[in-house]
C-alpha cells in the first residue's frame, strides 16, 4: 500500500469497486492523456480490487507512463445508504485526511471523460474556499429541485453543486474538519437524502464553494436538453458545444447505451484501451445513427421544454409572498 508521501502535491482521484473499475480507469486515462506535461499523481480509492480490475489500471500506467496509486480503505461505509450508487462514493469524505502530503485534489466520478488539460483546476485560485464545483443540471432546471433544496434546509438562492467533478483544497478540508461534519450531516439528514453524499456535501460546504464554469462539468442532459432553462446562464452555450469535461450523469452510460451518445465514441475508444474484453455497445452506423440521434434530441428537448414551462410556473407560484410575517 503506498504511503501518501509517495504522492505528488496535486492528485487526480477516482473511487470504485470491481464493477466500476474499467470505467474509473477510463476516466483516469482521459485525465492523464489530456495533461501529458502536468505534475500530478493518479489515485484510485477502493475497498480492494480483484486482479482483473487492477489490470485496467496497469494498462493506464503502460499507456501514460504514470503510476496509478491504489489507496485501500476499510469498509466502514459499506452499510451507509447508497441507493442506485455504490458506497465507494463516500470515500471522498475520507480521502483528504489520507492524502496528508498533498494540497490539491481533483476528484472525479467514474462516468467522466476529460477532454482538456486539467491544470486550470489544479492551479485554480479558490479564494480560500475548501472546494470548487459546478452547478448541478437538476438545479439549473429549477422546479421539483426547489423542494429538494428546501428538504435539505438550503437557503433560497443558494446553488446546488454536482459532486462528480470536485476540486478540493486539501489543507482547507483538513483544517475545517470537514470529514467529521460530513458524517454528522449524513446521519442527521437521514431519509431526507436523495443523492446521499452529494446532498451532505451541499449542506456542509455552503459558503465554502468556489463555483466552476459549467464546461468543467458538462452533464450529459445539459447537451441533450439545453434549451429554455429558467435559470439561463451565459456559460451554458460553451459548456454544451465545447465541454472541457463531459459527465455522463444520465442513467444511460456510453457503455450501456443502445443509441448514439454525444462524446460517447471518444469515451469508448479509451474504454477499449484499458478494458479490451469489455463488451462495447454497437450503435449502428451512418445515416441510421444520425436519424436516431436527432430524433432522440428532439424528443428530449420537447420534453424538457414542457417540464421547464411547468417549472417556471411553479417557481412563480412558490415565490409569491404567503402573508406570514
Ligand atoms: Mn456521475
Boltz pocket constraint, residues with backbone or C-beta under 6 A from the ligand:
constraints:
  - pocket:
      binder: B
      contacts: [[A, 109], [A, 110], [A, 111], [A, 164], [A, 247], [A, 248], [A, 249]]
      max_distance: 6.0
